[in-house]
Amino acid sequence: MSLPHPDAAESAAPSSRVEPDLTGWLGGHSLMRRQFGLLAEAAGEVAADDAARIEALEDHLAFMHRRLDWHHHHEDADVFPALRAGDDALADLIDDLEQDHARLEELLVVTGDREVALPRRASALRDLSRELGAHLDREETEAVPAIRRIIPAAAWALGDQQFLDELGADRATTLTWMASHLPPEARADFLARLPLPARELYRTVWRPQHLQKVRLMYGAEVASTA
């Protein structure tokens, strides 16, 4: 899915233009920033013989890799081209962000190599967490104002729907993790938008399983704030 050229996207006057709702995208930033940091910390402290915790961490790391891969694919294929088309002055920023993606992809390959024991990947995970955090900070500081100014709300909403449509087997896990990283008001709104059966599954199955896994991976203190 490609976002429309900004010149053809909306005919409304600037004063009536509706900005895109970036709640889900920025929630993804919060999720990735927090989880890659916790994974790096846990990988550095987990005992080599704690098989259950290691397996839970490996499973979650693979999940987070898939989410970051999708996030970057969406930006590379849709968001960045729309920004380039909308404002030539953004070219250097977009070039830098795309270079960040290439560097982060290298770190994803290293940190996802299960042939190497998880504790031995802790250093690379710390690098990934640090570099990803700097990248997200720059996106939020410099790219977000441009996104709000250039990309139409309707086009952004199509990207959000594509995200939901392509979750596949990760749907329940992704929705639960995203909800856990939203502020209370935004979380309530996010859950209210789900179909009633999904909300009931979240309450009775998804969230209890989520908290159990968080406790296993990170301990009771982190779980108490999940």
Buried (B, 14 or more C-beta within 10 A) or exposed (E): EEBBEBEEBBEEEEEEEEEBEBBBBBBBBBBBBBBBBBBBBBBBEBEEEEEEBBEBBBEBBEBBBBBBBBBBEBBBEBBBBBBBBBBEEBEEBBEEBEEBBEBBEEBBEBBBEEEEEBBEBBBBBBBBBBBBBEBBEBBBEBBBEBBBBBBBBEBBEBBBEEBEEEBEEBBBBBBBBBBBBBEEEBBEEBBEEBEEEBBEBBEEEBBEEBBEBBBBBBEEEBBEEB
